[in-house]
Amino acid sequence: MTFSTLIGIILLLALIFFKIKGKSPKKNPKMYHGDGRRKTFRDFEQERRKGLSDGIRGLDKPFELGGYGITHAPTRSENFFKPDPKFNDERIANDPRGIFGEAAMMALTARVCDTDKRRYVLMRNLYIPARAGYTEIDALLLHQSGIYVLESKNLSGEIAGDLESERWNQHLNASTEHTFHNPIRQNIGHILALEHFLKIRHEQAHFISFVVFSDRCVLRKVPKDNEFWSIVHCSELQDALLKRITSRKTIYTMQQLEDFYYKLQGCMNVSEEVKKQHRDYASKKNHEANS
């Protein structure tokens, strides 16, 4: 082999190498800066503060919100929450669709996380692939102390149910009673779907379940809290969550939280068809159980 041939081969290999290196997978523009740098938690925080300058008023249309910056933690207005621990805000008291109840849950969760000072991501209305289509998670907190799955129950009346029952009871008066899916088992289903989707081994998972009921109901007979779950009224959420988070050591790194978020981000942006199918399926199951 001549010297000129060797030089030609080296140049050809170099050309192939740089051509391959120059190719990169298509990037989600929301995850990267214009110059190609991947966004960090600080970048998302700056976007959040810029996009939510109107504070809690942005939650008047919560189902139109999406993405890390908005679902993370809005700037709270102290006028939204009354000093009374029962939150006697008219919007929450008369909230048949649970819109402002969920908004209060999200804001309280963010307030706790801001107090704790460790890194976190707060996501809302996720549709996670499951065996029977999709399972919807009201709120998901990715925190350095663990992954918290929050289920909001905007119900009135008296609530009763045990751990083993598939359905719990809602007593409105002496002649009116409804049932609803056991929220603890519901969140267990959410957690199993998350473990599979995020590829987290069960024995290495650090999930905590929170079921948050409206202050308009009475929890007459429900399971006691343990290390895996808590059942609280909305007015109790801040203290209960703060106690839980501050008692736990740091488990996840910032990079791990970012990786979880990138995997889950698409679960907030599913099609309207998927949402409708999920609503229809849940409505059908609830109707069958109460008929």
TAVENPE-V793343 format. One record per residue. N is the residue number from 1. RES is the residue in three letters. PHI is phi as a letter, one per 30 degrees, with the letter a starting at -180 (NA if undefined). PSI is psi in degrees with one decimal (NA if undefined). D_CENTER is the distance of its C-alpha to the mean C-alpha in Angstrom with 1 decimal. Layout:
n	res	phi	psi	d_center
N	RES	PHI	PSI	D_CENTER
N	RES	PHI	PSI	D_CENTER
This chain:
n	res	phi	psi	d_center
1	MET	NA	126.2	63.5
2	THR	d	163.0	64.6
3	PHE	d	-39.8	62.9
4	SER	d	-35.5	62.0
5	THR	d	-42.8	60.4
6	LEU	d	-43.7	58.3
7	ILE	d	-40.2	57.2
8	GLY	d	-41.3	56.3
9	ILE	d	-42.6	54.1
10	ILE	d	-42.8	52.3
11	LEU	d	-39.0	51.7
12	LEU	d	-44.8	50.4
13	LEU	d	-38.8	47.9
14	ALA	d	-40.3	46.8
15	LEU	d	-43.5	46.3
16	ILE	d	-42.6	44.2
17	PHE	d	-49.4	42.1
18	PHE	d	-27.2	41.2
19	LYS	d	-42.2	40.6
20	ILE	d	-42.5	38.1
21	LYS	d	-32.2	36.4
22	GLY	d	-19.3	36.2
23	LYS	d	134.9	34.1
24	SER	b	148.5	30.3
25	PRO	d	154.7	27.5
26	LYS	d	128.8	26.1
27	LYS	c	144.2	23.5
28	ASN	d	116.8	20.5
29	PRO	e	-24.0	21.9
30	LYS	d	-20.8	18.6
31	MET	c	-9.6	18.4
32	TYR	b	153.4	22.0
33	HIS	d	168.8	24.6
34	GLY	d	-27.3	27.7
35	ASP	d	7.5	29.8
36	GLY	j	-7.7	27.6
37	ARG	d	139.6	26.0
38	ARG	d	135.9	22.4
39	LYS	d	148.2	20.2
40	THR	c	176.9	19.1
41	PHE	e	-38.7	16.7
42	ARG	d	-38.6	19.6
43	ASP	d	-44.7	19.9
44	PHE	d	-37.2	16.4
45	GLU	d	-41.6	16.9
46	GLN	d	-40.3	20.2
47	GLU	d	-39.0	18.9
48	ARG	d	-49.4	16.4
49	ARG	d	-35.0	19.3
50	LYS	d	-40.7	21.6
51	GLY	d	-13.8	19.5
52	LEU	b	40.4	18.7
53	SER	d	-19.6	22.1
54	ASP	d	0.4	22.3
55	GLY	i	-143.1	19.9
56	ILE	d	-16.5	18.3
57	ARG	e	-24.9	20.4
58	GLY	d	-18.3	18.0
59	LEU	d	2.1	15.8
60	ASP	d	-22.9	18.8
61	LYS	b	62.9	17.5
62	PRO	d	-28.6	13.7
63	PHE	d	-5.1	13.6
64	GLU	c	-4.3	15.6
65	LEU	d	150.6	13.2
66	GLY	a	159.5	11.5
67	GLY	j	162.9	11.3
68	TYR	e	-49.8	10.5
69	GLY	e	-36.7	13.2
70	ILE	d	-40.5	12.2
71	THR	d	-11.0	8.5
72	HIS	d	-62.3	9.2
73	ALA	a	109.2	11.6
74	PRO	d	160.4	14.5
75	THR	d	120.9	17.9
76	ARG	d	144.1	18.5
77	SER	c	124.6	21.8
78	GLU	d	-20.7	23.3
79	ASN	d	-18.4	25.0
80	PHE	d	-37.4	21.8
81	PHE	c	126.0	21.6
82	LYS	d	155.7	25.0
83	PRO	e	-30.5	26.5
84	ASP	e	125.4	26.8
85	PRO	d	-14.1	24.1
86	LYS	d	0.4	23.9
87	PHE	h	67.3	22.6
88	ASN	d	40.1	25.5
89	ASP	d	128.2	24.1
90	GLU	e	-33.4	25.5
91	ARG	d	-33.6	22.5
92	ILE	d	-37.5	20.4
93	ALA	d	-33.3	23.4
94	ASN	c	77.8	24.0
95	ASP	b	68.3	20.7
96	PRO	d	-30.9	21.2
97	ARG	c	-3.6	18.2
98	GLY	i	15.9	15.8
99	ILE	d	-53.4	15.1
100	PHE	d	-24.2	16.0
101	GLY	d	-43.7	14.8
102	GLU	d	-38.0	11.2
103	ALA	d	-42.1	12.3
104	ALA	d	-42.2	13.9
105	MET	d	-43.6	11.0
106	MET	d	-45.1	9.1
107	ALA	d	-40.1	12.5
108	LEU	d	-40.8	13.5
109	THR	d	-43.8	10.6
110	ALA	d	-38.1	11.6
111	ARG	d	-42.0	15.2
112	VAL	d	-45.7	15.0
113	CYS	d	-36.8	13.7
114	ASP	d	-33.5	16.4
115	THR	d	-39.9	18.9
116	ASP	d	-30.3	18.1
117	LYS	i	-12.7	18.8
118	ARG	d	167.3	17.2
119	ARG	d	147.0	14.9
120	TYR	a	162.6	11.2
121	VAL	b	132.1	8.4
122	LEU	c	118.1	5.7
123	MET	c	156.2	3.8
124	ARG	b	143.5	4.4
125	ASN	h	66.3	6.5
126	LEU	c	140.4	6.4
127	TYR	c	103.8	9.9
128	ILE	c	130.2	10.7
129	PRO	e	134.6	14.5
130	ALA	b	178.8	16.1
131	ARG	d	-37.2	19.8
132	ALA	c	54.2	20.0
133	GLY	j	-105.2	18.4
134	TYR	b	153.1	14.6
135	THR	c	133.9	12.2
136	GLU	c	129.7	9.5
137	ILE	c	124.2	6.2
138	ASP	d	-49.9	6.0
139	ALA	b	142.7	3.0
140	LEU	b	123.7	2.0
141	LEU	c	113.2	5.2
142	LEU	c	107.6	7.7
143	HIS	b	155.0	10.9
144	GLN	d	-15.7	14.5
145	SER	c	-6.3	15.1
146	GLY	l	-178.0	12.6
147	ILE	c	119.7	9.1
148	TYR	c	123.7	7.8
149	VAL	c	117.7	6.4
150	LEU	c	128.4	6.9
151	GLU	c	123.4	9.1
152	SER	c	130.5	11.1
153	LYS	b	101.6	14.8
154	ASN	c	76.0	17.0
155	LEU	b	154.4	20.3
156	SER	c	-178.2	23.7
157	GLY	i	-162.0	26.6
158	GLU	c	133.8	26.9
159	ILE	c	132.5	24.3
160	ALA	b	141.0	25.7
161	GLY	l	156.1	24.7
162	ASP	c	177.4	24.9
163	LEU	d	-36.3	23.1
164	GLU	d	-25.2	25.2
165	SER	d	139.3	25.3
166	GLU	d	-32.8	23.5
167	ARG	b	145.1	23.5
168	TRP	c	161.8	23.4
169	ASN	c	141.9	25.8
170	GLN	b	109.2	25.5
171	HIS	c	115.3	29.0
172	LEU	c	-39.1	29.6
173	ASN	a	-172.7	33.4
174	ALA	d	-26.2	36.3
175	SER	c	-1.2	36.3
176	THR	b	121.6	32.7
177	GLU	b	137.7	30.1
178	HIS	b	165.9	27.0
179	THR	b	157.8	24.8
180	PHE	b	160.0	21.2
181	HIS	d	135.3	19.3
182	ASN	e	112.5	19.1
183	PRO	d	-26.9	15.5
184	ILE	d	-46.7	16.0
185	ARG	d	-34.4	17.1
186	GLN	d	-45.3	14.4
187	ASN	d	-30.7	11.7
188	ILE	d	-40.6	14.3
189	GLY	d	-40.6	14.3
190	HIS	d	-43.4	10.5
191	ILE	d	-42.6	11.3
192	LEU	d	-39.8	14.5
193	ALA	d	-39.3	13.1
194	LEU	d	-41.7	10.8
195	GLU	e	-44.2	14.0
196	HIS	d	-44.0	16.0
197	PHE	d	-40.7	14.0
198	LEU	d	-4.0	13.7
199	LYS	h	48.0	17.2
200	ILE	c	125.5	16.7
201	ARG	d	138.9	19.7
202	HIS	e	-42.3	19.1
203	GLU	d	-12.7	21.5
204	GLN	c	4.9	19.8
205	ALA	d	147.5	16.2
206	HIS	b	71.8	14.8
207	PHE	c	141.3	12.1
208	ILE	b	132.5	12.1
209	SER	c	133.0	11.3
210	PHE	b	124.6	11.3
211	VAL	c	118.9	12.7
212	VAL	c	110.7	13.4
213	PHE	c	153.9	16.5
214	SER	d	150.1	18.3
215	ASP	d	-5.3	21.3
216	ARG	d	-4.8	23.5
217	CYS	c	165.8	23.6
218	VAL	c	123.7	25.4
219	LEU	d	91.3	24.0
220	ARG	d	-44.2	27.4
221	LYS	a	100.3	26.9
222	VAL	b	160.0	23.6
223	PRO	d	147.7	23.1
224	LYS	d	154.5	23.3
225	ASP	d	151.0	20.6
226	ASN	b	-165.4	20.9
227	GLU	d	-14.1	19.5
228	PHE	c	-24.8	16.8
229	TRP	a	160.8	15.6
230	SER	b	141.0	16.1
231	ILE	c	118.6	16.9
232	VAL	b	161.3	17.4
233	HIS	d	161.2	18.2
234	CYS	e	-38.3	16.3
235	SER	d	-15.6	19.3
236	GLU	c	-9.4	18.9
237	LEU	d	-45.0	15.3
238	GLN	e	-49.4	16.3
239	ASP	d	-43.0	19.1
240	ALA	d	-43.6	17.5
241	LEU	d	-39.7	14.5
242	LEU	d	-43.2	17.0
243	LYS	d	-41.5	19.4
244	ARG	d	-47.5	17.1
245	ILE	d	-46.2	15.9
246	THR	d	-18.8	19.4
247	SER	d	-7.2	21.0
248	ARG	c	140.9	19.3
249	LYS	d	168.7	20.7
250	THR	d	126.7	19.2
251	ILE	c	-45.4	18.3
252	TYR	c	143.6	16.6
253	THR	d	167.5	18.3
254	MET	d	-39.1	17.1
255	GLN	d	-39.7	18.1
256	GLN	d	-41.8	16.0
257	LEU	d	-41.5	12.8
258	GLU	d	-42.2	14.0
259	ASP	d	-42.3	14.8
260	PHE	d	-44.5	11.5
261	TYR	d	-44.8	10.1
262	TYR	d	-36.8	13.2
263	LYS	d	-34.8	12.8
264	LEU	c	-14.1	9.4
265	GLN	e	-38.4	10.3
266	GLY	d	-20.1	12.5
267	CYS	d	-11.2	10.1
268	MET	c	-8.5	9.3
269	ASN	b	44.5	13.0
270	VAL	d	165.4	14.6
271	SER	d	160.2	17.9
272	GLU	d	-29.7	18.8
273	GLU	d	-42.7	20.8
274	VAL	d	-43.5	17.9
275	LYS	d	-42.3	16.1
276	LYS	d	-43.1	19.5
277	GLN	d	-41.1	20.2
278	HIS	d	-43.6	17.1
279	ARG	d	-43.7	18.0
280	ASP	d	-41.3	21.6
281	TYR	d	-45.5	21.0
282	ALA	d	-40.2	19.1
283	SER	d	-40.6	21.7
284	LYS	d	-45.1	24.5
285	LYS	d	-41.0	23.4
286	ASN	d	-39.0	23.1
287	HIS	d	-42.7	26.5
288	GLU	d	-38.6	28.1
289	ALA	d	-28.7	27.0
290	ASN	c	1.5	28.4
291	SER	d	NA	31.5
